[in-house]
Amino acid sequence: MKMRFAVLALVFSVSLSTAARERADIPANTIWSFKDPGGRVLWDVCGGKQSSCTIVLAATNRVAIVNRKSTNGCALGDFYVVGKPEKAWNQYDTGTCSSNAYFSQGTMNNGQYRTIDVRLNGELVKRFPVEYWSMVKSFSGSNRPKWKDKTTDR
């Protein structure tokens, strides 16, 4: 019985150290270790050290990333948005897979917020208001601005 327990403990210990060693390649305390709802690690989806991903917009709470090597065969590539407070990321549908499509940085609300736009032949296909999403997160919950009613002295 003691021998069986010792072997089991050794196997468990080896499997834990192997898992930790495999993940040592991910830069510590970065967005690259975040997972999507399906459990995929951003570092792995982007190809690790031979990264096919580029950060195209970084805001306070959101980071937009383009992966030049699409996971579903799209010629345009894949588009991800990382939620830093949530420590998670999501893939978004770009609206086209055309090889003539491209990503560009735009703005909305008279230049107040930066966006990532998908364009095809100069025409807007889809807009991702990344900086707006970041600001919404900044001013939600307990961080929501509060104003006191204006009082008048008579």
Long-range contacts (C-beta under 8 A, 24 or more apart in sequence): 25-49, 31-63, 31-82, 31-84, 31-89, 34-82, 34-87, 34-88, 34-89, 35-88, 35-89, 36-88, 36-89, 36-90, 36-91, 37-88, 37-90, 42-80, 42-82, 42-89, 45-71, 45-80, 53-80, 56-103, 56-105, 56-116, 57-105, 57-114, 57-116, 57-130, 57-131, 59-114, 59-130, 59-131, 59-133, 59-134, 59-135, 60-84, 60-134, 60-135, 60-137, 60-138, 61-85, 61-133, 61-134, 61-137, 61-138, 62-130, 62-131, 62-133, 62-134, 62-137, 63-130, 64-116, 64-128, 64-130, 65-89, 66-103, 70-97, 73-97, 75-99, 75-101, 76-101, 76-102, 76-103, 76-118, 77-103, 79-103, 79-116, 79-118, 79-128, 81-128, 81-130, 81-133, 83-137, 85-137, 92-128, 93-126, 94-118, 94-125, 94-126, 95-125, 95-126, 96-120, 96-125, 96-126, 101-125, 108-132
